[in-house]
Structure formats: structure tokens, C-alpha cells
Amino acid sequence: MKLLTFLLLASVSLLSCSMKQEKAPAGRWSKEKAWEWYNKYDWLVGTNFNPSTAINQLEFWQAETFDPETIDRELKWSADLGMTLHRVYLHNLLWQQDSAGFLDRLDKYLAISDKHGIKTMFVIFDDVWHPVPKLGKQPEPIPRVHNSGWVQAPGAEILGDSTRHDEMQGYVKGVIGRFANDERVICWDLYNEPDNVAGQKGRAELEVKNKKMYSLALLKKVFKWAREVNPSQPLTVGLWKGKPEHWGMPDSLSAIDRYVVKHSDVISFHAYDVDMEIVKLKIAGLKKYDRPLLCTEYLRRPENNFMNMLPIFKKDKIAAINWGFVSGKTNTIYPWRSWNEKFETEPEHWHHDILRKDGTPFSKDEVEFIEKIIKEK
């Protein structure tokens, strides 16, 4: 009887331990797991994708303006260039508006993308451009002004009130949970450019004061929620500012960037630098973390172009995701300075984007170079 009691208690204890282990949030991937994931793929090249008919994330995904015909046409053009990865922005208001419909449209998008052999990296939050996002009909583009309608997520109202951050948990877990084991989704970019501040007239006064404090607080919760879901895809947040010579020195980074490099499964970054030596310096620093590298934003013509950037990325098999594909409502062919400088005509050198709305390239030589470097072994 004593032996039976002992075995019963031992079994209960083991079951209890097992249940605790199952409930515990997953931790950061090991370096070995990150490289095992990355080495499954050839060199990944693609673009930040937003259909030309959408001015921002909300117009992209809302039921009234979701445009699968344009998406299908433009993804085919991307695949024709040899691209295999798109980074795609989402928004928490879409979940709030209609979570079931939103997830259904994400699934439709992934089906189209998969048909063309393109993987997807979804972006959950974003601190860039307009601080006050609103559902419904989106504004028309301001002519010849860069990204006049892009909106932040979650936006100043929620970000600047830490008591409301937990409202985002359902969105984060709902979206990641739905696609946690979906091979069409390759990675989760949890937060684009945390602590970026809108400086344009009419927007700056709407920004969160001491934004870095609130962005870091939300960033920590987003990583925690995502780990609790434990998706089969890696988590990342990109480095985007600070001195390039410090990127490989965690103790010299901002509090946000220290957290990012400590908790990301794979290391992502932005490189809009016009000096290629700075790009190389950033990469040299990031290599010290011994994890796969993904450049999730670049392209700032004329100096920061495909001919200069792609050979650098290909040399070390760094995933290369430029900003913009088909010129459209975002007006990102115009430079950032178009907010303060008036443009009367199309710029000689497009700032971002590759193709016109009819599918013809801004630069034939550029497109031929992209096709060649992707396909060359």
C-alpha cells in the first residue's frame, strides 16, 4: 500500500510539473535553432508590400477597400522579378473593427502570396507617421508628398496610456495564434521603429510625450504575449537608429535596442544610409550576435540603390527587403523632404518603389540587375 501511495504521488507530481512546463512561456530561440530555420531558405529578397491602391495599412485591409485583384497582379510582378519575401504591415484597429473578417482577409492574402511563391513577414505595431489612426474612409493622398496617409499602430491614444496597453493582447495573440504554424508566414516583426516620432507640422503636437518610455513598455508586453503563443516562426524587431559603431555593443545601445537584441530570435535592421561603408559597419556589428540577419528596410535613391546594396547583402546571405514596390497612393517615389519642400514633377530619382502602376519599371537597368543577382548562384 505504501508503494502504491508513493507511485501515485510521484505520478501526480510529474503530471503537475509537466503541466507547468506546458503553460510556461517559450523563451528566445537558441542560436542553433535560429540558424536551422534560416538555412532552410535560399537568399531571401523582397519588398515591403502595400498595394498601389492603398494609402496605408487600414485601406489595405478594411473590407470595403481590400483589393485582391490588385494584390494578385502586383504579387505576380514581384514573383517575376524573383522575389520570395514580402514584409506586410497590419493594424490593431482592424482587429477591433472585425477580428473574424480581418483574419479571413489575411488568409486570402496569404493564399494569393503563396500562389506566387512568396513568403510573408507580418508587422504588428508601428511608431511611424500619423499618431492618430482612424477607421473608415482614409484620406486622399496629398499630391507629391511622401506617405501622407500612413498611420501609427496602436497610435498615441493607446500608446501614451500604459493602462491601456493590455487592450492589445487580444490582437497580438489572435493574429499570431491564427498563423502560428502556417508555413506561408516566415517571421513576425513585432514592432516597426519603436520610438520614432512624427515631426511634421500638424502631427508633432499629437505625438506621445516621452514616447520612448511608452514604446519600451509596450514592446516588452508584445514580446511576452508572442512568446506565450509560441509560434513556429521567429520573432524580431529591427534596429533603426543610433550610432552604427555601437550596433554590435549592447551596453552602448538605447534601452529599447538593448531589449531588442536580447530578445529577438533573428536580428533585423534598417539601412537607409547613403554611404556603403556605414552599411558595412552596421553589418559587422550585428554579426557579433551570431544570428541570421535580415535588412527589413532599405532603398533611398540615388546612392542607396539596388546596385550598391544587394551585392553587400548577398555576400553574407542577409535577407534584403526594400521599401516599396508599385508606385501608388503612398507617394513614396517622393523623398522624405517632400514634407517641407514642394515638388512640381516626378523626381529624377525615385526615393522608393520599383514599378509604375502599369507594371513598367522606373529603371529597366535596375530591374534587370535585380532579376540577375537573385537568380545567380
C-alpha positions in Angstrom: 0.0 0.0 0.0 2.9 2.4 0.8 4.5 1.7 -2.5 1.2 2.3 -4.3 0.7 5.6 -2.5 4.3 6.6 -3.3 3.8 5.8 -7.0 0.5 7.7 -7.1 2.0 10.8 -5.5 5.0 10.6 -7.8 2.7 10.4 -10.9 0.7 13.4 -9.7 4.0 15.3 -9.1 5.3 14.5 -12.6 2.0 15.5 -14.2 2.0 18.8 -12.3 5.5 19.6 -13.4 4.6 18.7 -17.0 1.5 21.0 -16.9 3.6 23.8 -15.5 6.1 23.4 -18.3 3.4 23.5 -20.9 2.0 26.7 -19.5 5.3 28.5 -19.2 6.0 30.9 -22.0 8.6 29.8 -24.5 11.9 31.5 -24.4 14.1 33.1 -27.0 15.3 30.7 -29.7 18.8 29.3 -29.4 21.3 30.4 -32.0 21.3 26.9 -33.3 17.5 26.9 -33.8 17.6 30.3 -35.5 20.3 29.2 -38.0 18.4 25.9 -38.6 15.4 27.9 -39.5 17.3 30.4 -41.7 19.3 27.7 -43.6 16.1 26.1 -44.9 15.8 29.0 -47.3 17.8 30.3 -50.2 18.8 34.0 -50.1 15.6 35.9 -49.3 14.9 39.0 -51.4 11.7 41.0 -51.5 9.9 44.2 -50.7 7.7 45.9 -48.1 4.4 45.4 -49.8 1.4 47.7 -49.9 -0.9 47.5 -52.9 -0.8 50.7 -55.0 -4.5 51.3 -54.4 -4.0 51.6 -50.6 -2.7 54.7 -48.9 -2.0 52.9 -45.6 -2.5 49.7 -43.6 -6.2 50.4 -42.9 -7.1 51.0 -46.6 -5.1 47.8 -47.4 -7.1 45.6 -45.1 -10.6 47.0 -44.5 -13.4 45.1 -46.1 -14.5 48.0 -48.3 -11.1 48.6 -49.8 -9.4 45.2 -49.7 -8.3 44.7 -53.3 -7.4 41.1 -54.1 -7.3 41.8 -57.9 -4.6 44.4 -57.5 -2.8 42.3 -54.9 -2.7 39.3 -57.2 -1.4 41.3 -60.2 1.3 43.1 -58.2 2.5 40.0 -56.4 2.9 38.3 -59.8 5.1 41.1 -60.9 7.2 40.7 -57.7 7.5 36.9 -58.3 8.5 37.6 -61.9 11.5 39.6 -60.5 12.4 36.5 -58.4 11.3 38.0 -55.1 10.4 35.5 -52.4 9.6 37.5 -49.3 7.3 40.4 -48.5 7.1 42.4 -45.3 3.5 43.5 -44.7 2.0 45.9 -42.1 -1.1 45.2 -40.1 -3.1 47.3 -37.6 -4.8 46.8 -34.3 -7.8 48.8 -35.3 -8.6 46.2 -37.9 -8.8 43.6 -35.2 -11.1 45.8 -33.1 -13.3 46.6 -36.1 -13.9 43.0 -37.2 -11.4 40.3 -36.0 -13.0 37.4 -37.9 -13.2 39.3 -41.2 -9.7 40.7 -40.7 -8.2 37.2 -40.2 -10.2 35.9 -43.2 -8.6 38.7 -45.4 -5.2 37.9 -44.1 -5.8 34.3 -45.1 -6.9 35.3 -48.5 -3.8 37.5 -48.9 -1.6 34.6 -47.8 -3.3 32.3 -50.4 -2.5 34.8 -53.2 1.1 35.3 -52.0 1.7 31.6 -51.6 0.4 31.0 -55.2 3.2 33.2 -56.4 5.8 31.5 -54.2 6.2 34.5 -51.8 6.6 34.2 -48.0 5.2 36.8 -45.7 6.6 38.7 -42.7 3.8 40.4 -40.8 4.5 43.7 -38.9 2.3 44.0 -35.8 2.9 47.6 -34.5 4.4 50.7 -36.0 5.5 54.1 -34.4 5.9 55.9 -37.7 4.0 58.8 -39.3 0.5 59.9 -38.2 -0.1 59.4 -34.5 -3.9 59.3 -34.7 -5.2 56.4 -36.8 -8.9 56.3 -37.6 -11.1 53.5 -39.1 -13.3 54.2 -42.1 -12.6 56.0 -45.3 -9.0 57.0 -45.4 -7.8 60.5 -46.6 -6.8 61.0 -50.2 -3.0 61.4 -50.8 -1.5 64.9 -50.6 -0.1 65.3 -54.1 3.6 64.7 -54.4 4.1 64.2 -50.6 5.8 61.1 -49.2 3.5 58.8 -47.2 1.0 61.4 -46.4 -1.6 58.9 -45.1 0.4 56.3 -43.3 -0.7 55.8 -39.6 0.9 54.6 -36.4 -0.3 51.5 -34.6 -1.6 51.5 -32.0 -1.3 55.3 -32.1 -0.9 58.0 -29.5 -4.2 57.5 -27.6 -3.4 53.9 -26.6 0.4 54.0 -26.6 0.6 57.1 -24.4 -1.7 55.5 -21.7 0.1 52.5 -20.2 -3.1 51.4 -18.5 -4.5 50.6 -22.0 -1.6 48.6 -23.3 -3.2 45.3 -22.2 -6.0 46.0 -24.7 -3.6 45.0 -27.4 -3.1 41.5 -26.0 -6.1 40.0 -27.9 -4.9 41.4 -31.2 -1.3 40.2 -30.8 -2.3 36.7 -29.6 -5.3 36.5 -32.0 -3.3 37.2 -35.2 -0.1 35.3 -34.2 -2.1 32.4 -32.9 -4.1 32.1 -36.1 -1.0 31.7 -38.2 1.5 30.4 -35.6 2.1 27.2 -37.6 1.4 28.5 -41.1 4.3 27.9 -43.4 3.2 30.9 -45.5 4.3 33.2 -42.7 8.0 33.2 -42.3 8.6 35.6 -39.4 6.9 38.0 -37.1 8.2 41.6 -36.9 6.6 42.7 -33.7 7.2 46.5 -33.7 8.5 48.7 -36.5 10.8 51.6 -35.4 9.7 51.9 -31.8 10.2 55.5 -30.5 10.1 57.0 -34.0 8.4 60.5 -33.6 6.3 62.3 -36.1 7.9 65.7 -36.7 5.7 67.1 -39.4 3.5 70.2 -38.8 0.1 69.1 -37.7 1.4 65.8 -36.4 4.2 66.6 -33.9 1.8 68.2 -31.4 -0.3 64.9 -31.5 2.7 62.8 -30.5 3.2 61.0 -27.2 5.4 62.9 -24.8 8.4 60.8 -23.6 7.5 58.3 -26.2 10.5 56.0 -25.7 9.2 55.1 -22.2 5.8 54.0 -23.5 7.2 52.3 -26.6 9.6 50.2 -24.5 6.7 49.3 -22.1 4.5 48.1 -24.9 7.5 46.4 -26.7 8.1 44.2 -23.6 4.5 43.2 -23.4 4.3 42.3 -27.1 7.3 40.0 -26.8 5.8 38.4 -23.7 2.4 37.8 -25.5 4.1 36.5 -28.6 6.2 34.1 -26.5 3.1 32.8 -24.8 1.6 31.9 -28.2 5.0 30.3 -29.1 4.7 30.4 -32.9 6.8 28.2 -35.1 8.2 31.3 -36.8 10.9 33.5 -35.3 10.2 36.9 -33.6 12.2 40.1 -34.4 12.2 43.8 -34.0 14.6 45.9 -36.1 17.3 48.3 -35.1 16.9 51.5 -37.0 18.8 54.4 -35.3 21.7 55.1 -33.1 25.4 55.2 -33.9 26.3 52.4 -36.3 29.6 51.7 -34.5 27.5 50.9 -31.4 25.2 48.4 -33.0 27.4 45.4 -32.0 27.9 46.8 -28.4 24.7 46.2 -26.4 25.9 48.3 -23.4 26.1 51.3 -25.8 22.6 50.9 -27.2 19.4 52.6 -26.1 17.2 50.8 -23.6 14.9 49.8 -26.5 17.6 48.5 -28.7 19.3 46.6 -25.9 16.0 44.9 -25.3 15.5 44.2 -29.0 18.9 42.5 -29.5 18.5 40.5 -26.3 15.0 39.1 -27.2 14.9 38.8 -31.0 15.3 35.3 -32.4 16.8 36.7 -35.6 18.4 40.2 -35.9 16.7 42.7 -38.2 17.7 46.2 -39.1 17.1 49.2 -41.4 19.8 50.6 -43.7 18.9 53.8 -45.5 22.5 55.0 -45.4 23.9 56.8 -48.4 27.5 55.7 -47.5 28.0 52.0 -48.2 30.8 51.9 -45.6 28.3 52.7 -42.9 26.1 49.9 -44.1 29.1 47.5 -43.9 29.9 48.9 -40.4 26.3 48.1 -39.2 26.5 44.6 -40.6 29.9 44.0 -39.0 28.5 45.0 -35.6 25.3 42.9 -36.0 27.3 39.8 -37.0 28.7 39.7 -33.4 25.3 38.4 -32.2 25.8 35.3 -34.3 22.2 35.1 -35.5 20.7 35.4 -39.0 20.4 38.9 -40.3 17.5 40.5 -42.2 17.5 44.0 -43.6 13.8 44.8 -43.4 14.1 48.3 -44.9 16.4 50.0 -47.4 16.4 51.9 -50.7 17.0 55.6 -50.7 18.0 56.6 -54.2 20.2 57.8 -55.7 23.1 56.5 -53.6 21.2 53.8 -51.6 20.1 51.7 -54.6 19.9 48.1 -55.6 23.2 48.0 -57.5 25.0 49.2 -54.3 23.1 47.4 -51.7 22.2 43.9 -53.0 25.8 42.7 -53.5 26.6 43.6 -49.9 23.6 41.6 -48.7 24.2 38.7 -51.0 27.8 38.3 -49.9 26.7 37.4 -46.4 23.2 35.9 -47.3 21.4 38.8 -45.5 17.7 38.9 -46.3 17.1 42.1 -48.3 13.6 43.8 -48.1 13.5 47.2 -49.8 10.8 49.8 -49.1 8.1 50.0 -51.7 7.2 48.1 -54.9 4.5 49.6 -57.1 4.1 53.4 -57.1 0.7 54.4 -55.8 -1.2 56.2 -53.1 1.7 56.2 -50.6 3.7 58.5 -53.0 6.9 57.1 -51.7 8.6 57.8 -55.0 9.0 61.3 -53.5 11.6 61.8 -50.8 11.1 62.4 -47.1 11.9 66.0 -47.6 8.7 66.4 -49.7 7.0 67.3 -46.4 8.9 70.5 -46.4 9.9 71.0 -50.0 7.4 71.4 -52.8 7.7 69.1 -55.8 6.1 70.0 -59.1 7.0 66.9 -61.1 8.1 63.4 -60.5 11.7 63.3 -59.1 14.6 62.3 -61.3 15.5 59.6 -58.9 12.6 57.8 -57.2 13.1 57.7 -53.5 11.5 54.2 -53.0 9.4 51.8 -55.2 10.3 49.9 -58.3 7.4 49.7 -60.8 4.8 52.0 -62.1 1.1 51.2 -61.8 1.1 49.6 -65.3 4.0 47.3 -64.3 6.7 49.1 -66.2 9.9 49.8 -64.2 11.2 53.1 -63.1 14.6 51.8 -64.3 14.9 49.0 -66.8 18.6 48.5 -65.9 17.7 48.3 -62.2 15.0 45.6 -62.8 17.4 43.6 -64.9 20.0 43.8 -62.2 17.6 42.6 -59.5 16.5 39.7 -61.6 20.1 38.7 -62.4 21.5 39.0 -58.9 18.6 37.0 -57.4 18.9 34.2 -59.9 22.7 33.9 -60.0 24.1 31.2 -57.8 
